[in-house]
């Protein structure tokens, strides 16, 4: 009877109280590792109250920059046996009641005991200051000893500084999967780092921050946004008796994630690059999707070097390079045959003109000199070389087929022409369309014009992009009279000559 009761409580908590779970499956891109480019490793969680197990590659579809990835490898974290490292942030301030503090400590103890043998954990407390009680250790006894040394003290709470400390120490042993788990009532008072800087940091690092919250939901709004940008999640409960179950459930989720590995087809001709990744999940009646951007740094030389590494030599790559090598050989043979044929034609056409003088003595043929181009001579106007950048090509006037009209905002009625094939929108001065709205992100969205159609992308903006009242979850086409909501500004798209 007690097991049935516990299961019912767990389901009730997740169905009603927790952010992000509303009775449907929930797919979350937690981590993207691009350090081994062109191989990209993606960690995702799929939950429906509890983790969904025994999924296969047929249950997922992967899209990179809008293009479907044909081949990828899917394994479960449990099957790979890879260790992970977790920074546990403990609120030791008097912002918590003594009961809340004791409940938190017991939940953390249960989480530590549930870790796998090779997993590593770090214990960090925060009140007036941040204190690292022990760095990453795989010894559960050592971690529990560090935890027992934490006493409730201090009147203030430096919550954001504690998260920044967790991010800093996560740079140790970068090859391990990393997470940050923080227990808090949402109170923040004396941190030196501001939320905006912290959000930008976790968004670029894609380091999942999980928040177990108590007290008032309204105090967790900033943390909810930060957690979402990082690939983590906020778990809220107003019932202290469920805190321990949340810690154990979170441990179960992290142990049953899925890892997707694929060979990237993204552009590798520049040093610093950004790509968009979309993962779709479908299994029977269950379906969901998530989108995230990731950065990778490479060069052509490093790309070829990595292709030479033995772990990439699978059957498909060998087939690709065999075909490529065959194409090179055929091109070389064709080039040699063509050049020989040209040479023979020249020999046939070359006529030796023999001049004789009056005495009948042959004279050397006179070579006809070909005019050489002058040093600074310009090419004819129709032969001049034009340079085009792969980014933001300005369209000719007769190719401008769309524009935005500001329907509501600080400048209602203002018209914005879409003059480029890649048009960025935001409040930053580097955008093609600049919106004077503080709720619009610095780089908020991008509109691409390709194959006669306009597509809009959310550049991981703070408040998202909404089309006709619906949140944009992945890039999609926009049509005449569509209303695009960016922050507090609403733009109407018009498909007409501007």
Secondary structure by P-SEA (a helix, b strand, c coil): caaaaaaaaaaaaaacccccccccbbbbbcccccccccbbbbbbbbbccccccccccccbbbbccccccccbbbbbccccbbbbbbbbbbbccccccaaaaaaaaaaaaaaaaaccccbbbbbbbbcccccccccccccaaaaaaaaaaccccccccaaaaaaaaaaaacccccccccbbbbbcccccccccccaaaaaaaaaaacbbbbbbcccccccaaaaaaaaaaacbbbbbbccccaaaaaaaaaaaaaabbbbbbbbbccccccccbbbbbbbbbbcccccccccbbbbbbbcaaaaaaaaaccccccaaaaaaaaaaaaaaaaaaaaaaaaaaaaaaaaaaabbbbbbbcccccccccbbbbccccccccccccccbbbbbbccccccccccccccccccccccccbbbbccccbbbbcccccccccccccccccccbbbbbcccbbbbbcccccccccccccccccbbbbcccbbbbcccbbbbbbcccc
